[in-house]
Amino acid sequence: MLELRPNCELCDVDLPPDAPDARICSYECTYCAHCAEEVLHNVCPTCGGNFAPRPIRPQRAWRPEEGLGLGNHPASTKRVHSPWSAEDIRTHTERIRHIAPAER
């Protein structure tokens, strides 16, 4: 199950579980839409993959017998920050952003 990290790993803006502008890569690196599109150019600075909108976990357990929903599986509260410098990110994204995600 997704961690639902609470912040953008680049600009540190809050991304609550219902944030429509949260973006994730396949390893769950989490960024706001602005950083993912305008700064990272759809290139994860860690894995080089692309981003997709992060799914929104329902607050309510619509099937209580399954024990789902935020009440049973809350979002993470641990803030995560990218370990990469701005220069390293710029170099990395410039190197591969022209390559389609499926070909990276």
N, C-alpha and C positions, 0 to 999 in steps of 0.2 A: 504494500500500500504506500502511496506517496506520503512523504514527510509533510508537505505543505509548509515550506520554509516561510518565515514571517517577514522577510525583507528582500529587497533587491540587493544582490551581492556586490553591486558596483556603486550605486548612489545611496543605498541604505534606506530608501523610501519604504514605508510599511506596505506590506502586501498581505492583508488578512485573507482567510480561507475563501472568501467570496469575491476577491479582487478580480475583475474582468480583464485587467491589464497585466496579470502575472504571466510570465513566459518561462518555460523550462526546456532543458535539453534532455536527452535520453538518460542522463545520469542525475537528473533533478537539479542541476545548477539552476538557480532561480534569479530572474531579472525582471524589471518592469518593462513594459512594451517600449517605452522611449529608449532605454539603454540597449535593449535587444536589437531594435531596428536602427536607431540613429548613431549609436556609439559602436556597437559590436557588429553591425551590418549582417545580422543573422548568422554569426559565427561564434560558437561557444569558445571563450578563451581557454578553457581547460581541455575539452576533447576535440574541438574543431567541428562538431556537429552543428545542426541548426536548432531553432527553437520552435515550439508549438505553444498555443495557449494552454495554461495549466487548467485542468478540470476543476470545477467547483464541487467540493464535497457537500452534500446536503446536510443542513443542520439537523433536520428531523430524521429519525429512523422510520422510514416509510414502511418497512417490513420489520417490525420490532423483534420478531422471532430470529432474525438474522443478526441482530446486534450491530447494525451499521449506523452511519451518521456521525456528525461531529461530537455528539454527546458521548458516544462510545469510543470513537477514534479521533481525539482532538488533534489539531494542527500542532506542529512543532513550535516551541517558543525560543529555540536556540537560534540566534542571529548568526548568519554566515557571511563572510566577506571574501571577495576574490583575493587570492594570494598574488595575483599578477600585477605588475606596475602598469601605469597608463602607456608607457612607451612599449612595453612588451605586448600589451593587448593590441595596440595600433599596428605593430609589425606583424603580429600573428594574423590579424583579420585582413590586412592588406595582402598578405601572401596567399590566402586561400578563399577570400570572399567571392571571387569570380568563378569559382568551381561550384557546380550545382551540389547541393547537400548529398544527393544519392551517389555522387562520384568522388566525394572526399575520402 
